[in-house]
Structure formats: C-alpha cells, structure tokens
Amino acid sequence: MSKRLMKIDLVDRFSPILPEPLAQALIGFVCAALAVLARGAVDVIFPYAGPFALTFPFVLFATLFGRWGAGIGVMCFSALYAWYYVLPVTQSFTFEDPRDGPRVIVNVFSGFLIVLLAEYFRRFVRNVLLERDAIAEERRLLLEELDHRVKNNFTMVSAMVRMELQAAPEAAAASLRTIQGRVESIARAHESLYRGDGDIGAVAMRPYLSNLCASLNTAYFQGKNTIVADVCDVPLPRDEAVAIGLVVNELCVNASKHAFPERDDGRVEVRMVNSEEAIIVSVSDNGVGIKGEAVREGSLGQRLISAFSAQAGGSIERVDLDVGTKFQLVLPKNQAA
C-alpha cells in the first residue's frame, strides 16, 4: 500500500494492529467525542445555538479519514446527542416545538448525504492514488530495464576498447585508454543517476566521483600511485554532473601521463567543496608540476577540459603550487544546482 494513501486513510495506518471494523469504530468514537466537546464549549457562550451545525465537520472528517462506517457512527451518535441534550426539552426525546421534528429529520438526512459525498470523494482519491502508484511502479520497472540495457551497452563499448588495446601499438593505446576513461566517466554518472535514492534527475556527487576516481586509479596507476577523493555530499543535475566527471577524468589522465614520470609514490587528490558562493572542484597532484611551462591551449585535452567546464556552467583555472599541479573548476551558485 502506498505511503501517501496511508497518510490520508487512517484505517490503513491502523490495519497492522486493528481489524478494519474496529479501526472505523475507534475513529468514529474519537470524532464523536470531539464533537461533544465542541458542542459543550459552544454551549457555554451560545446555549442551544445550531444544535446540529457542529456535527457536520466531524462527520466529514470521520468519513474522509475513517471511511463511511466511522462517518455513519459519528452522525448517528451526534444526532442523538443533540436531540437529547441540546434541543428543548433537554434530556428527553420529546419536542417542545412540533416543528423541531421535521428539522431534525432534515438535519440528519443532510448528515447522511455528507457521508455519502465524502465517501465518494474518498474512494475517488484512493483510486487516483492507486492508479498513480501503478503507473509509478510501471515506470520504475521500465527504468530498471533501461538501466540494465544502457549499462550493458557501456560495458560492451568498454570491452571493445579493451580488446583493441591488447593489439594496439603504444601510440594508439594511449588514445584508446583515454577514450575508455571517458566512457567510464559517463557510465559512472549513469549508474549514480539511476541507482540513487534522491531525485531521478540528479546525481549524488560523492559516490559518483568516488567511484570514478577508484576506476581511474585502477586503470591508470595500477596501485603504484594513488588517486583519492574528498567530495562533499551534494546532488547536481545529470548533465552538469557528467561534465564535471569528464573534467576530473581528463585532469586525472593528464596527471597519470605527466606528473610522475619516475615515481610510483605519487598522489592525486580530487576535492569538491560546497561553499556559499560556489561549488569548487579541484584536482591536484604532488608531481613534477608545470612551473614556467604554459599549458598548451590548443591541445585536444585542454580544449576538452575547457568545453566540459563550460558545459558544467563554470570556469577552469590553474592554481600555482610550490610542489605539483592544481586545477580547479569553479561553479558559481547562480549556475550550480
């Protein structure tokens, strides 16, 4: 049963511990007691005013949240109470004014009509929610099937690139490994997108970048050097998240190629900080650095990094360090999710 349905149907909420008739009786008893208390409070200020008027809101509430049985019970009890204790002559079922008889009949009929309309509305809402739940479940199954198929496609592409790597010359192998890394980056975003617990249109960045860094660490450093991730727990839109992942992928690949030419104890740190002004993603290493060496603006890797940064809605910049290299992607809050 849908949680949304249980919130508006108290009988469903009590169903694990109480049978349906007993749950309806309990809800009806509580509503009838509240109606009596409300009647007593009004009688302190306006004695005998509107004998049946306060009955109808509690009848409506009992029917909507406790079903028709609770509504009928509240209507019957409240009508008898008003007849016996409120109408003149009090504590008697006789009428001081003979015209009170038809008035009681009309009021009681109106109360039962409220029960009928409220029950119809309750069932209509219930059916709408059940239909929405069925559609949502069907959609979930379709997304699972889509997730499975897309995952298989990514796996197949990655496997094909890996097969080509085995027979490729060294010059081509480097390019193929770069392509494989980009495929892995998109695949990781897809996995985070469809397996997260939050909004289906958002990617949880902490597991996404952590998994991506672990994959890059295995693919490029093979245990010799290390990529570590320290990422804040923030969800971002899918396209933005994929672009950030591709920036991180390119920067980590560059570090694996150039930062540690003769070392196997290097360290690459991927950080993501969520400040008041911006979200900042940085990739730094403790390698040889590029002091005094201009970044090749026309290179394919640099063009891709700039393009992915723009796609994410931010700008990439190099930060001068005494040791190593650091790039950071700044995503202003007016553009970041």
C-alpha positions in Angstrom: 0.0 0.0 0.0 1.2 3.4 -0.9 2.6 5.6 1.9 0.7 8.5 0.5 -2.5 6.5 0.7 -1.8 5.5 4.3 -1.4 9.1 5.3 -5.0 10.0 4.4 -6.6 6.7 5.2 -6.3 6.1 9.0 -7.9 2.7 8.7 -4.9 1.6 6.6 -2.5 3.0 9.2 -4.2 1.0 11.9 -4.6 -2.1 9.8 -1.4 -3.8 11.1 -2.8 -3.8 14.7 -6.6 -3.4 14.3 -9.1 -5.1 12.0 -11.0 -2.7 9.7 -14.3 -2.6 11.6 -12.6 -1.9 14.9 -10.4 0.8 13.4 -13.5 2.5 11.9 -15.3 2.3 15.3 -12.3 3.8 17.1 -12.0 6.7 14.6 -15.8 7.3 14.9 -15.6 7.3 18.7 -12.8 9.8 18.7 -14.6 12.1 16.3 -17.9 11.8 18.2 -16.1 12.7 21.4 -14.6 15.7 19.8 -18.0 16.7 18.5 -19.5 16.5 22.0 -16.6 18.6 23.4 -17.0 21.2 20.8 -20.8 21.3 21.4 -20.1 21.8 25.1 -17.7 24.6 24.5 -20.1 26.4 22.3 -23.0 26.0 24.8 -21.0 27.9 27.3 -21.3 31.0 25.2 -24.3 30.3 22.9 -26.6 27.8 24.5 -28.8 25.8 22.1 -27.4 27.6 19.1 -27.2 25.4 16.0 -27.9 22.0 17.6 -26.6 20.0 14.6 -24.2 22.5 13.0 -21.1 21.3 14.8 -21.9 17.7 13.9 -21.2 18.0 10.2 -17.4 18.9 10.3 -16.7 15.9 12.4 -18.9 13.7 10.2 -16.9 14.9 7.2 -13.5 14.3 8.9 -14.6 10.8 10.1 -15.7 9.7 6.7 -12.7 11.1 4.8 -10.1 9.6 7.1 -12.0 6.7 8.7 -14.4 5.6 5.8 -18.1 5.5 5.7 -18.6 3.4 8.8 -16.9 6.0 11.0 -19.0 8.8 9.4 -22.3 6.9 9.9 -21.4 6.3 13.5 -20.5 9.9 14.3 -23.7 11.1 12.6 -25.9 8.8 14.5 -24.3 9.4 17.8 -24.1 13.2 17.4 -27.7 13.4 16.1 -29.0 11.5 19.2 -26.8 13.6 21.5 -28.1 16.9 20.0 -31.7 15.7 20.1 -31.5 14.5 23.7 -29.2 17.1 25.3 -29.4 20.3 23.2 -32.9 20.6 21.8 -35.6 21.7 24.2 -36.8 19.7 26.1 -33.3 18.7 27.3 -32.6 15.1 28.4 -35.7 14.0 26.6 -36.6 12.9 23.1 -39.8 14.9 23.1 -40.1 18.2 21.2 -41.0 21.5 22.8 -41.9 22.8 19.3 -43.6 20.3 17.0 -41.7 21.8 14.1 -38.5 20.6 15.6 -39.3 17.0 14.3 -39.0 17.8 10.6 -35.9 19.9 11.3 -34.2 17.0 13.0 -35.1 14.8 10.0 -33.7 17.3 7.5 -30.5 17.7 9.5 -30.0 14.0 9.9 -30.6 13.5 6.2 -28.1 16.2 5.4 -25.5 14.5 7.6 -26.0 11.2 5.8 -25.7 13.0 2.5 -22.4 14.4 3.7 -21.3 10.9 4.5 -22.3 9.7 1.0 -20.5 12.5 -0.8 -17.4 12.3 1.4 -17.2 8.5 0.9 -17.5 9.0 -2.9 -14.7 11.6 -2.8 -12.5 9.4 -0.6 -12.9 6.5 -2.9 -12.2 8.7 -5.9 -9.0 10.0 -4.4 -8.0 6.5 -3.3 -8.4 5.1 -6.9 -6.5 8.0 -8.3 -3.6 7.4 -5.9 -3.6 3.6 -6.7 -3.5 4.4 -10.4 -0.6 6.8 -9.9 1.2 4.1 -7.8 0.6 1.6 -10.6 2.0 4.0 -13.2 4.9 4.8 -10.9 5.7 1.1 -10.4 5.5 0.5 -14.2 7.8 3.4 -14.8 10.2 2.1 -12.2 10.3 -1.3 -13.9 10.9 0.4 -17.3 13.7 2.5 -15.9 15.3 -0.6 -14.4 15.1 -2.3 -17.8 16.6 0.9 -19.4 19.3 1.0 -16.8 20.2 -2.6 -17.5 20.3 -2.2 -21.2 22.4 1.1 -21.1 24.7 -0.5 -18.6 25.2 -3.4 -20.9 25.9 -1.0 -23.8 28.6 0.8 -21.8 30.1 -2.5 -20.8 30.2 -3.6 -24.4 31.8 -0.4 -25.6 34.4 -0.6 -22.8 35.1 -4.2 -23.6 35.5 -3.4 -27.3 38.0 -0.7 -26.5 39.9 -3.0 -24.1 40.1 -5.6 -26.9 41.6 -3.0 -29.2 44.1 -2.0 -26.5 45.5 -5.5 -26.4 46.6 -5.4 -30.1 47.1 -1.6 -30.5 50.6 0.0 -30.8 51.7 2.1 -27.9 50.9 5.4 -29.6 47.3 4.3 -30.2 47.0 2.6 -26.9 47.3 5.9 -25.0 44.4 7.3 -27.0 42.3 4.2 -26.5 42.9 4.4 -22.8 41.8 8.0 -22.8 38.6 7.1 -24.7 37.9 4.2 -22.3 38.3 6.7 -19.4 35.7 9.0 -20.9 33.3 6.1 -21.4 33.8 5.1 -17.8 33.1 8.6 -16.6 29.7 8.7 -18.4 28.9 5.2 -17.3 29.6 6.1 -13.6 27.3 9.1 -13.9 24.6 6.9 -15.4 24.9 4.4 -12.6 24.7 7.1 -9.9 21.7 8.7 -11.7 19.5 5.6 -11.8 20.6 4.0 -8.6 20.5 7.0 -6.3 17.8 7.4 -3.6 17.1 11.1 -4.4 15.7 12.9 -7.4 15.9 10.8 -10.5 17.2 13.8 -12.4 20.1 14.4 -10.1 23.4 12.7 -9.5 24.8 12.3 -6.0 28.3 13.6 -6.4 30.1 11.9 -3.6 29.5 8.3 -4.7 29.8 9.3 -8.4 33.2 11.0 -8.1 34.5 8.5 -5.6 33.7 5.5 -7.8 35.1 7.4 -10.8 38.4 8.0 -9.0 38.6 4.4 -7.9 38.1 3.3 -11.5 40.7 5.8 -12.8 43.2 4.7 -10.1 42.9 1.1 -11.2 43.1 1.9 -14.9 46.0 4.4 -14.9 48.1 3.9 -11.8 47.6 0.2 -11.2 48.4 0.5 -7.5 51.7 2.4 -8.0 50.4 5.9 -7.5 47.1 6.9 -5.8 44.0 8.9 -6.6 42.0 9.9 -3.6 38.6 11.7 -3.5 37.3 14.0 -0.8 33.9 15.1 -2.2 31.0 16.9 -0.5 27.6 15.2 -0.5 25.7 17.4 -2.9 23.3 16.4 -5.8 23.7 18.0 -9.2 21.7 17.9 -12.4 22.7 15.0 -14.7 24.3 17.0 -17.5 26.3 19.1 -15.1 27.5 16.1 -13.1 28.6 14.3 -16.3 30.5 17.4 -17.4 32.3 17.6 -14.0 33.1 13.9 -14.2 34.7 14.4 -17.6 36.8 17.3 -16.4 38.0 15.2 -13.5 38.7 12.3 -15.9 40.8 14.5 -18.2 42.8 16.1 -15.4 43.5 12.7 -13.7 44.6 11.2 -17.0 46.9 14.2 -17.6 48.4 13.6 -14.1 48.9 10.0 -14.8 50.8 10.8 -18.0 52.9 13.8 -16.9 53.1 14.2 -13.1 55.1 11.2 -12.1 57.5 10.2 -14.8 59.9 8.4 -12.5 57.9 7.9 -9.3 55.5 5.3 -8.0 54.5 7.1 -4.8 52.6 10.0 -6.3 49.3 11.2 -5.1 46.4 12.9 -6.9 43.7 14.5 -4.8 40.2 15.2 -6.1 38.2 17.6 -3.9 34.7 19.0 -4.2 33.8 21.8 -1.8 30.3 23.4 -1.5 30.8 27.0 -0.3 28.3 29.8 0.0 29.4 31.4 -3.3 30.3 28.5 -5.4 30.9 24.8 -5.8 34.6 24.2 -6.3 36.1 21.0 -7.8 39.8 20.7 -7.7 42.3 18.1 -9.0 45.8 18.4 -7.6 49.0 16.3 -7.6 52.4 16.3 -5.9 54.2 15.6 -9.1 56.8 17.5 -11.1 54.5 20.4 -11.8 54.4 22.7 -14.8 56.2 25.7 -13.4 57.1 28.2 -16.0 55.5 26.0 -18.7 52.4 27.3 -20.3 49.5 24.9 -20.7 49.0 24.1 -24.4 45.8 25.9 -25.1 45.4 24.3 -28.5 45.8 20.7 -27.4 42.8 18.4 -27.6 42.9 17.6 -23.9 42.9 21.3 -23.0 40.1 22.1 -25.4 38.0 19.2 -24.0 38.6 20.4 -20.4 37.5 23.9 -21.3 34.5 22.7 -23.2 33.4 20.3 -20.4 33.9 23.2 -17.8 31.7 25.5 -19.8 29.1 22.7 -20.2 29.1 22.4 -16.4 28.4 26.1 -16.1 31.8 27.0 -14.6 35.4 28.0 -15.5 38.6 26.1 -15.1 41.8 27.7 -13.7 45.3 26.7 -12.8 46.5 27.4 -9.2 50.2 27.9 -8.7 51.8 25.5 -6.2 55.3 25.1 -4.8 55.0 21.3 -5.5 52.9 19.7 -8.1 50.0 21.0 -10.2 46.5 22.0 -9.3 43.5 22.8 -11.4 40.1 23.9 -10.1 36.7 24.2 -11.6 34.6 27.0 -10.1 30.8 26.7 -10.4 29.1 29.9 -9.2 26.0 29.2 -7.1 23.7 31.1 -9.5 24.6 28.4 -12.1 25.2 25.4 -9.9 22.3 23.3 -8.6 
